[in-house]
Amino acid sequence: MRAVLDACVLYPTVLREILVGVAARGGFTPLWSARILAEWQHAAARLGPAGAAVASGEIAQLRGLWPMAEIPATPELEARLDLPDAADKHVLATAISAQADCIITLNLRDFPRRALQAEGLQAQSPDAFLMALWLDAPQIVEQAVDAARTATEAASGRAQPVRALLKRAKLPRLGKALE
């Protein structure tokens, strides 16, 4: 499965670490555009220069791990698309250009089913996407979640119960299933 990761699922960190961890274990092929990564960089910069610097390093790491994941979306393709939020047309254009199967986003309203079906695509929340993967390949998802939890515990210096961590990462169904 080929999935475009919207900026809103690349930032915050725990959600991104889980998605990237599942991808690294062969669960799916992650895709994005330079503009999607720039949106992540912009969001992280709201935390100040340190946030921007961390995001730059994480973006460079992703580009190194998946050099073929960055797909350009042409302005001509974007121009023919119609979405409720015109600022999201580049995400759909990236998915079309990449011949993706789906777009993983927290902003499902911005990607109406009818508009995506016309392009042979669907939008899914990260929770629904990961739940489906977990039902198909539980070990891959559980390993990615455990790695993200371990990293979060190391960074925070305190225990991170899985259900609470996943709820904060906007993965409540997955958290309940893994509890």
N, C-alpha and C positions, 0 to 999 in steps of 0.2 A: 504494500500500500504506500502510495505517495501522498504526503500531507503537507500543505502549506501552513506554517505556524505564523499566526498573526502576532503583531508586536505585543498585544495584551497578554499573550501566553508565554512570551519570552521574558517578560518582566512582570511579575516578581520572580525572584530567584528559585524558590522551592518548586514552583510549578514548572519552570524551565528545566531544572535539574532532573525532575522526574520524566518529563517528555524526552529530553535528550538522552537520559539513561535508558529508557525503553528503546529509543532509536539505535543507540549504540549496541544494544543486545539483539538487534535484528528485528524489532517489533514493527518498524515502518521506516520509510525513507523521509527524512525531514527536508523541507524546502522553504526558501524565503527569498526576498529580494533585498537589494542594497537599501531601498527605501524603508522596508520593514525594519531592518537593522538600525537605520537612522532614527526611526520612531522610538525604538527601544532606547537608543543612546540619549535622545531628547528627554524621555521620561526619567531616565536615571540621573540626568543632569539637574533635575529639580532638587536633588539631594545635595547639590553643590559640586564643586570640582572633584571631590573624592568619589562621588557617585558616578560622575562621567568617566573618570579614570578607570574605575572598576569595570564599568560597562565596556569600555574600549578593549580592555584585556580579555573579557569574556567573549566579546564579539570576535576578536582575533583568534581566540581558541576555537570557537565554533567554525570559523572559516577554515582553520587548519584541519579540523577533524572531518569536515564535509566540504571539500573544495568544489564539488560539483553541485552543491545545494543552492547556491545563489543564482537565481534565474532573473534575467532582465524582463521587465514588462514594457512593451512598446507603447508610446503615447497614442498611436493610432488605435490600438486595441482598447486602451482605457477610454478613449473618446466615444467608442460605440456602446459602451456599457452603461447601464442605468441601475443605480442603487439608491436607497434612501439617503445615504450619506456619501456624497461625491468623493469625499476624502478616502473612502475605502475601495474605490474602483481599482486602484493599483494592486490591492490584495487579490481581487478576483482576476485581474489581468495576469498576475503572476501565476495563479493557479491554472489558468487556461494555457499560458505559454509553457508551463512545466508539465502539462498533461497530468495534473494531480487528480487524485480521487476525491479529496476533500480539503476543506479549510478548517483548521482548528482555531476557534475564537471564543472569547467570552461575550462578544457582541453579536449574538445570533440575529437580533432584530435588524442589524445593518446588512444582513445577507439573506434576503427573502428566498424561500424555497423555489418559487417560480423562476426568479432570475437565475438561480444557480442550476436548476434542472435543465434550462435551455442550453446550458453549457456542459451538461453531463457531470455536474458537481453537486456536492452537498456541504453544508456547514455543520459542524458538530462542536458541542462544548467539550473542553478537555475532559470533564468528568465522564460524559457519555462515551467519548472516544477511548479513554483508558479503561473504563468498565468493560467495553466490548473486547478490547485486547486482553484484559485480565481473564475474561471468561474463556477466551481462546488459548491463551498462553500465560497462565497465572505466574509461573516462575519468573518470567521476564519482567513483568510489572512489579512483582513483590521485591525482586532484587533492586530495581531502580528506586522504589520507594524507600527501601532499607538504606541504600547508599545516600539518598537525599536526607533522610532522617539522621543518619550518622554524621553527615557534614554539618547539618544544622545544630546538632548537639555540640559538636566540636566548636563551632563558631559562637554559640550562645553560652556554653559552659553549663547547660542544664538539660535535664531529660526532656525529650519531646515525644509525648504519647502520639502514636500514629494517627488516631482518629482526629485529635485536636489539630495536629500539624496539617493534615490533609483538608480539614474544614477551612483553616486559614488560607490554604492554597487554592481554595475554590473547587475542591474535590470531595464534597461531602458524601456522595454515594460510594465512591471508592474507599473512603475512610471507614465508613460503616461496614463495608464488605470485608475489609482487611482487619478490622478490630478483633 
